[in-house]
Amino acid sequence: MRQEYLQIDKIEGPLIILDHVDHASYGEIIQIKSEGMRTRMGKVIKIEGNQVIAQVFEGTQGLSRYNSAVKFTGKPFEINISKEVLGRTFNGVGKPIDQGGFIYSKEMYNINGRPINPVARMYPRDYIQTGISTIDTLTTLIKGQKLPIFSGNGLPHNELAAQIVRQAKLSDSDKKFAVVFAAIGIKNDDAAFFRKSFEEAGVLENVVMFLNLADDPIVERISTPRCALTVAEYLAFKENYDILVVMTDITSYCEALREISSAREEIPSRKGYPGYLYSDLATLYERAGVLQGKEGSITFLPILTMPNDDISHPIPDLTGYITEGQIVLGRDLSRNNVYPPVSVLPSLSRLMKDGIGEGYTREDHPDVANQLFASYSKVQDVRALAQIIGESDLSLSDQKLLEFGRQFEKRFVTQKHNEERNMDYSVELAWDILKILPKSELDRIDDEILQKYY
């Protein structure tokens, strides 16, 4: 029989402190009953001797130290999951907020998941088509990959996230595919935008949404990505779906982690973030992948905003160590009305070489991607030279490169918010733009392929 404690010794922000507690365990869920208020949930986050510190999910506002009863459940944070979650919308702690009723299931699932044995992982192959030329052609998203989008404040990452959710599909249309979308610390108008966008596109019945709003208690941001990934694991490894998890914004999650760490009086690390930020992010990112003996997979596309556009900030820096590449959004492109403003040169997908080419996309895809990178990098050098000596004094080949750069940004990178391009269209468009350059300039393409497609 679990004991009930009739007094809270201290309340500090989202935390409560209880003394003289026996047999509590780390991560255990507690129930807090306060006079005249509904029962709140909390989680044990620190144990020192017989003192317990717990974070309250619904916040501690209005909570009384003396008229409250705290009960220890002896269980971790668990949520109900069944196949009925598809098409539903939940809050940050996994409770339905769409008037669709509760989810009932025989089993409860721990939101912290179980670590995946590295030996049980399979190497990611095959690709997921996003319908966006720059991503599909140059930083191809491979099934089972972790590929973050590095953005900045004010850049259209929410629009890009919504477009990817609407357009994403597998190359094999016979397989079951669904999207788990999690929004962390977003404004109400952004939440309304996502709902409306998915409804109008008719994809809502194939999407599971988790919405944590900016005015929700900050501790809910810690559980939002874990609830979303738990649902993704259920659908992938129990129901055999290929799942794409789109999550925005990981920076909001990390800032919540910093705030709670500060309330716990932990020693801060770089820029005030806790020293365990790397391992904490890894517990999220490493839940994606393909497992042996399982038909389903989890592909993870987290979006994070870089404070002051600083790619060396702890959040993008540590994310880069755990994930397999990145897609970088550029402010200069956005200022020039380029959407999506994908900055091609700093973006890469470390797994794309094994999921594209003959048998996956097209035989000419790898060479075309290499050539686009090589030629576009030369464009940057020519643009710098043109600023010094003027465009009219450039050589003919340099002027061709400048024209290639303009057409590449105008026709290939730029896309409408509702424009979906398949892989064939994107590669053919790339060829069309590469033909601006003389054949001798295309030195990254195999002669046979050049002869066939140029």
C-alpha positions in Angstrom: 0.0 0.0 0.0 1.5 3.3 -1.1 1.5 6.1 1.6 -0.3 9.4 1.3 1.5 12.6 2.5 -0.8 15.3 3.8 1.6 18.2 3.7 3.9 19.8 1.1 7.0 21.2 2.7 8.0 23.7 0.0 6.7 25.0 -3.4 9.3 26.5 -5.7 8.0 27.4 -9.2 6.9 24.2 -10.9 8.5 22.1 -8.2 7.2 20.7 -4.9 9.5 19.4 -2.1 8.4 16.7 0.5 10.5 15.6 3.5 10.5 12.3 5.3 9.4 10.2 2.3 10.1 6.5 2.2 10.5 4.2 -0.8 10.1 6.8 -3.6 11.7 6.0 -6.9 13.2 8.4 -9.6 10.7 9.1 -12.4 7.7 7.9 -10.3 4.4 9.6 -11.0 2.6 11.3 -8.0 -1.0 12.5 -7.7 -1.7 15.8 -5.9 -5.2 16.4 -4.5 -5.9 19.9 -3.3 -9.1 21.2 -1.7 -11.6 22.5 -4.3 -9.2 21.6 -7.3 -8.9 18.7 -9.6 -6.2 16.1 -9.1 -2.8 17.1 -10.7 0.0 14.9 -11.8 3.7 15.2 -11.0 6.9 13.4 -11.5 9.8 12.7 -9.1 12.9 14.3 -10.5 15.3 14.3 -7.5 15.8 12.2 -4.4 18.2 13.3 -1.6 18.1 11.0 1.4 14.4 11.0 2.4 13.7 14.4 0.7 11.8 14.2 -2.7 11.6 16.9 -5.3 8.8 16.5 -7.9 7.7 18.6 -10.9 4.0 19.3 -11.3 2.7 18.9 -14.9 -0.3 21.3 -14.6 1.8 23.9 -12.7 1.7 24.7 -9.0 -0.6 27.8 -9.2 -3.2 27.8 -6.5 -1.7 24.8 -4.8 -1.7 25.0 -1.0 1.1 23.5 1.2 -1.4 22.5 4.0 -4.6 21.5 2.2 -2.9 19.1 -0.3 -2.5 15.3 -0.3 0.3 13.7 -2.3 0.1 10.1 -3.3 3.0 8.1 -4.8 1.7 5.7 -7.5 4.8 3.5 -7.8 4.6 3.8 -11.6 6.4 5.9 -14.3 4.5 8.3 -16.6 2.4 6.1 -18.9 -0.2 6.9 -21.5 -3.0 4.9 -23.3 -2.3 4.2 -26.9 -4.2 2.3 -29.6 -4.6 2.5 -33.3 -7.4 5.0 -32.7 -4.7 7.7 -32.1 -4.5 8.4 -35.9 -6.4 11.6 -36.7 -6.4 12.7 -33.1 -5.0 15.8 -31.3 -3.4 15.7 -27.8 -1.9 18.1 -25.4 1.7 17.9 -24.0 0.9 15.1 -21.5 -1.0 12.9 -23.9 -4.6 13.9 -23.1 -7.1 14.4 -26.0 -8.0 18.0 -26.7 -10.1 17.5 -29.8 -13.5 16.5 -28.2 -13.0 13.0 -29.5 -13.1 11.2 -26.2 -10.4 9.2 -24.3 -8.2 6.5 -25.9 -8.7 3.1 -24.3 -6.2 0.3 -24.5 -5.3 -2.9 -22.7 -1.8 -1.7 -22.1 -0.2 1.5 -20.8 3.0 2.7 -22.4 5.9 4.3 -20.5 6.7 7.6 -22.3 10.4 7.3 -21.6 10.6 4.3 -24.0 13.1 1.6 -24.0 16.7 2.0 -25.2 17.2 0.4 -28.6 20.0 -2.2 -28.7 22.4 -0.9 -31.4 22.9 -4.5 -32.6 19.1 -4.7 -33.3 19.3 -1.7 -35.6 19.3 -2.1 -39.4 21.1 0.3 -41.7 18.6 2.9 -43.1 17.8 2.5 -46.8 15.2 3.9 -49.2 13.9 7.4 -49.0 10.9 9.4 -47.9 9.7 12.0 -50.5 8.9 15.4 -49.1 7.9 17.0 -52.4 10.5 19.7 -51.9 13.2 19.8 -54.5 16.1 20.9 -52.4 15.5 18.3 -49.7 14.6 15.4 -52.0 17.5 16.0 -54.5 20.3 17.4 -52.3 19.7 16.3 -48.7 17.5 13.2 -49.3 15.6 12.0 -46.2 16.3 8.3 -45.7 13.8 6.1 -43.9 14.9 5.6 -40.3 17.2 8.7 -40.4 17.4 11.6 -37.9 17.7 14.8 -40.0 17.2 18.1 -38.2 16.2 21.4 -39.7 18.3 24.3 -38.4 16.3 27.5 -38.6 16.3 31.0 -37.1 13.7 33.2 -35.4 11.3 34.7 -38.0 12.2 32.2 -40.8 9.3 30.1 -42.2 10.1 26.8 -40.5 6.5 26.3 -39.4 5.3 26.7 -43.0 8.0 24.2 -44.1 7.0 21.7 -41.3 3.4 21.9 -42.4 4.2 21.4 -46.0 6.4 18.4 -45.3 3.6 16.8 -43.2 1.1 17.5 -46.0 3.3 16.1 -48.8 5.4 13.3 -47.3 5.1 9.9 -48.8 7.0 6.7 -49.3 8.4 5.5 -52.6 6.5 2.2 -52.0 2.8 3.2 -51.9 1.7 -0.2 -50.6 3.3 0.3 -47.2 1.4 1.9 -44.3 2.6 5.4 -43.7 1.6 8.0 -41.0 3.0 11.2 -39.5 3.4 12.1 -35.8 3.5 15.9 -35.4 4.6 17.5 -32.2 4.6 21.3 -31.6 6.4 22.5 -28.4 5.8 25.9 -26.8 4.0 27.3 -29.8 1.6 30.3 -29.9 -2.2 29.8 -30.3 -2.3 31.2 -33.8 0.5 28.8 -34.9 -1.5 25.9 -33.5 -4.6 27.1 -35.4 -2.4 27.4 -38.6 -1.2 23.7 -38.3 -4.8 22.4 -37.7 -6.2 24.3 -40.6 -3.4 23.4 -42.9 -3.8 19.7 -42.3 -7.6 19.8 -42.4 -7.6 21.7 -45.8 -5.1 19.2 -47.3 -7.2 16.3 -46.1 -4.3 14.5 -44.3 -5.5 15.0 -40.7 -6.8 11.3 -40.5 -3.2 10.2 -41.1 -1.6 12.5 -38.6 -1.3 12.3 -34.8 -0.9 15.8 -33.4 0.6 16.8 -30.0 0.2 20.5 -29.3 2.0 22.1 -26.3 1.1 25.8 -26.2 3.3 28.7 -25.0 0.8 29.4 -22.1 0.8 25.7 -20.9 2.9 24.9 -17.8 6.6 24.8 -18.8 7.1 21.3 -17.4 4.7 19.9 -20.0 7.3 20.7 -22.7 9.5 18.0 -21.2 6.9 15.3 -21.8 5.5 16.5 -25.2 8.3 15.0 -27.4 8.4 11.8 -25.3 4.6 11.3 -25.6 4.9 11.8 -29.4 7.8 9.4 -29.8 6.0 6.7 -27.7 3.0 6.9 -30.1 5.5 6.7 -33.0 7.1 3.6 -31.5 3.7 1.9 -31.0 2.6 2.6 -34.6 5.9 1.6 -36.0 6.8 -1.5 -34.1 3.3 -2.8 -33.1 1.2 -1.7 -36.0 4.0 -1.9 -38.7 3.7 1.7 -39.9 6.5 3.7 -41.4 6.3 6.8 -39.2 7.7 10.3 -39.9 8.0 12.3 -36.7 8.1 16.1 -37.3 8.9 18.1 -34.2 9.0 21.9 -33.7 10.7 23.5 -31.8 13.4 21.6 -30.0 14.9 24.9 -28.7 11.7 25.4 -26.7 12.2 22.0 -25.2 15.8 22.8 -24.3 14.8 26.1 -22.7 12.3 24.3 -20.5 15.0 21.9 -19.5 17.2 24.8 -18.6 14.5 26.5 -16.5 13.7 23.3 -14.6 17.4 22.6 -14.1 17.8 26.1 -12.6 14.8 25.6 -10.3 16.5 22.4 -9.1 19.6 24.5 -8.4 21.9 22.3 -10.6 25.2 23.6 -11.7 24.8 25.1 -15.2 27.0 24.3 -18.2 27.4 26.2 -21.5 25.0 29.2 -21.8 23.2 28.1 -18.6 22.0 24.8 -20.1 22.3 21.7 -17.9 25.5 19.6 -18.3 23.4 16.6 -19.3 21.8 18.4 -22.3 23.7 16.1 -24.8 22.5 12.8 -23.2 19.0 14.2 -22.7 18.7 15.1 -26.4 20.2 11.7 -27.3 17.3 10.0 -25.4 14.9 11.6 -27.9 16.9 11.4 -31.1 18.0 7.8 -30.6 14.4 6.5 -30.5 14.3 6.8 -34.3 15.5 4.0 -36.6 14.8 0.7 -38.3 14.8 -2.5 -36.2 15.6 -6.0 -37.4 12.5 -8.2 -37.6 10.1 -5.2 -37.6 8.3 -4.0 -40.7 7.8 -0.4 -39.4 10.4 2.4 -39.0 10.7 5.8 -37.3 12.2 8.7 -39.3 12.8 11.8 -37.2 12.7 15.4 -38.6 13.3 17.8 -35.6 13.2 21.5 -36.2 15.2 23.9 -34.0 15.7 27.6 -34.1 19.3 28.7 -33.6 19.4 31.7 -31.1 21.0 34.7 -33.0 21.4 32.3 -36.0 24.4 30.9 -34.2 25.1 27.3 -35.5 27.7 26.8 -32.8 25.1 27.4 -30.0 24.9 24.4 -27.7 21.5 23.2 -29.1 22.4 22.9 -32.8 26.0 22.0 -31.9 25.0 19.0 -29.7 22.2 18.0 -32.1 24.8 17.8 -35.0 26.8 15.2 -33.0 23.8 12.9 -32.5 22.0 13.2 -35.9 22.9 12.3 -39.5 23.2 15.6 -41.2 21.2 18.9 -41.2 19.0 21.1 -43.4 19.9 24.8 -42.8 17.5 27.6 -43.6 19.3 30.8 -44.7 18.2 34.3 -43.7 19.7 35.9 -46.9 17.5 33.7 -49.1 14.4 34.5 -47.0 15.1 38.2 -47.4 15.2 37.7 -51.2 11.7 36.1 -51.0 13.0 32.6 -51.6 10.8 29.9 -50.1 11.7 27.4 -48.7 15.0 29.3 -47.9 17.1 26.1 -47.8 20.8 27.1 -47.7 22.2 24.4 -49.9 25.9 24.4 -49.1 25.9 24.0 -45.3 23.1 21.4 -45.6 23.9 17.7 -45.9 22.4 14.2 -45.4 25.0 11.7 -44.4 22.9 8.7 -45.2 21.5 9.8 -48.6 24.3 8.0 -50.7 22.9 4.6 -49.5 19.3 5.4 -50.2 19.4 7.0 -53.7 20.5 6.0 -57.2 19.6 3.0 -59.2 17.0 0.8 -57.4 15.9 3.6 -55.1 15.5 6.9 -57.0 17.2 7.3 -60.4 20.6 6.2 -61.7 21.6 9.8 -62.4 20.5 11.3 -59.0 23.8 10.9 -57.1 25.9 12.6 -59.9 23.3 15.4 -60.4 23.4 16.1 -56.7 27.2 16.2 -56.6 27.3 18.5 -59.7 24.7 20.9 -58.2 26.7 21.3 -55.0 30.0 21.7 -56.9 28.6 24.3 -59.4 26.7 26.3 -56.7 29.8 26.5 -54.5 31.7 28.1 -57.5 28.8 30.6 -57.9 29.6 32.0 -54.4 33.2 32.7 -55.4 32.1 34.3 -58.7 29.6 36.5 -56.8 32.3 37.7 -54.5 34.5 38.5 -57.5 31.7 40.3 -59.3 31.3 42.7 -56.3 34.9 43.8 -56.7 35.4 44.1 -60.5 31.7 44.3 -61.7 29.7 41.6 -63.5 30.4 43.0 -67.0 34.2 42.4 -66.6 33.8 38.7 -65.7 34.8 36.0 -68.2 32.1 34.2 -70.2 32.3 31.1 -68.1 31.9 33.1 -64.9 28.9 34.9 -66.4 27.4 31.5 -67.2 28.0 30.4 -63.6 26.2 33.6 -62.3 23.2 32.8 -64.6 23.2 29.2 -63.3 23.1 30.5 -59.7 20.2 32.9 -60.4 18.2 30.2 -62.2 19.0 27.6 -59.5 17.6 29.8 -56.7 14.7 31.1 -58.8 13.5 27.8 -60.3 14.9 25.0 -58.2 15.2 26.3 -54.6 12.1 28.4 -54.8 8.8 26.6 -54.5 5.2 27.5 -53.7 3.8 26.7 -50.3 1.3 24.2 -51.9 3.6 22.9 -54.7 4.5 19.3 -54.5 7.3 18.0 -56.8 8.0 14.3 -57.2 11.6 13.0 -57.4 11.6 12.7 -61.2 10.4 16.2 -61.7 13.1 17.6 -59.3 16.0 15.7 -61.1 14.7 16.7 -64.5 14.5 20.3 -63.4 18.1 20.1 -62.1 19.2 18.8 -65.5 17.4 21.7 -67.2 19.3 24.2 -65.1 22.6 22.4 -65.4 22.3 22.8 -69.2 23.0 26.5 -68.7 26.6 25.5 -68.1 28.9 24.2 -70.9 29.3 20.4 -71.0 33.0 20.7 -70.1 32.0 22.3 -66.7 30.0 19.3 -65.6 33.0 17.4 -64.2 31.2 15.6 -61.4 28.9 13.6 -63.7 29.9 10.2 -65.2 30.5 10.4 -69.0 27.9 7.7 -69.7 25.2 9.5 -67.7 26.2 12.8 -69.2 25.8 11.4 -72.7 22.4 9.9 -71.8 20.8 12.9 -70.0 22.5 16.1 -71.1 
